[in-house]
Amino acid sequence: MKELFHYFFYSIRKRGLGQTFYFFLLKISNKYFDYKFGLDTSSDVELDNLVFISENKKEGENYGTISPLLFNKIMRTIPIGTDDVFIDFGSGKGRILLLASQFGFCKIKGVEFSPELNIIAQNNILKWMRYFPNTKGKFQLIESDVLLYKFNHTENILYLYNPFSEMILIPLLQNIQKSMKYYERQIFIIYVNQHYNSVIENYNFFLYKEIDLINKKCFIYSNQIIKSEQDIN
Ligand SMILES: C[S@@+](CC[C@H](N)C(=O)[O-])C[C@H]1O[C@@H](n2cnc3c(N)ncnc32)[C@H](O)[C@@H]1O
């Protein structure tokens, strides 16, 4: 409790009162989401504590996720159509897939190389579908390294929350480009991280929106220059 108070006052000094309340609201909504639907999505997991073997494990980031409030804030900035296909590269426990199912996508895919995390995601999806039966048939979990993922050339909203280093990001971007050549379409890349933006820009994606998530940033890229509503007004 004492530590919590210290952290609270530290946060006020660092962020100010308003941001501190928002920050704590995010923390609460993070846990409340699991509590409300009986899920297991909020707690972090270190990849080193998982037993699976993969040559790309060392390039992967540990499992972590963002608050539903922040994800919804991101999604509200993107125009979404009923034919759109959402894919989370490095989908972990599947929280983002569940949240994405509230935005009218025709298909929601998750690619995750850890079998342990995938099983948790599968259970979360089953529980979610009991609450939201209309999401049945929308989810597809693919247990695979993202570099082995076979595009079916419909995926157009690509989500990457700090999943791996540029060693994986670069070949994945090359695969995305190949898929775009095969079937030309507008793609949005939602990138929650600040490390490898220049890498994405090198592959001819243009910054569409930058969103402040308090202690991190989200960058949305697209392969076509589109003016946001705000810019037009
Ligand atoms: C920071 S977590 C993000 C989880 C999820 N996208 C979310 O936002 O809730 C990164 C995830 O990427 C996965 N990952 C890392 N490298 C991967 C790879 N090469 N192929 C598939 N999954 C990978 C990790 O196991 C981890 O679950």
The ligand as a Gaussian input file, in Angstrom:
#p B3LYP/6-31G(d) Opt

LIG

0 1
 C        4.077000      -7.526000     -26.650000
 S        3.225000      -9.035000     -26.980000
 C        1.756000      -8.427000     -27.816000
 C        0.594000      -9.368000     -27.674000
 C       -0.690000      -8.954000     -28.393000
 N       -0.432000      -8.494000     -29.726000
 C       -1.410000      -7.870000     -27.623000
 O       -1.230000      -6.694000     -27.989000
 O       -2.154000      -8.155000     -26.682000
 C        4.224000      -9.710000     -28.310000
 C        3.812000     -11.117000     -28.711000
 O        4.487000     -11.456000     -29.925000
 C        4.820000     -12.837000     -29.897000
 N        5.910000     -13.058000     -30.867000
 C        7.162000     -12.573000     -30.798000
 N        7.882000     -12.971000     -31.868000
 C        7.057000     -13.727000     -32.635000
 C        7.221000     -14.421000     -33.872000
 N        8.396000     -14.406000     -34.530000
 N        6.166000     -15.084000     -34.383000
 C        4.970000     -15.115000     -33.719000
 N        4.757000     -14.492000     -32.538000
 C        5.784000     -13.790000     -32.007000
 C        5.198000     -13.064000     -28.442000
 O        5.135000     -14.424000     -28.070000
 C        4.158000     -12.189000     -27.714000
 O        3.007000     -12.940000     -27.415000

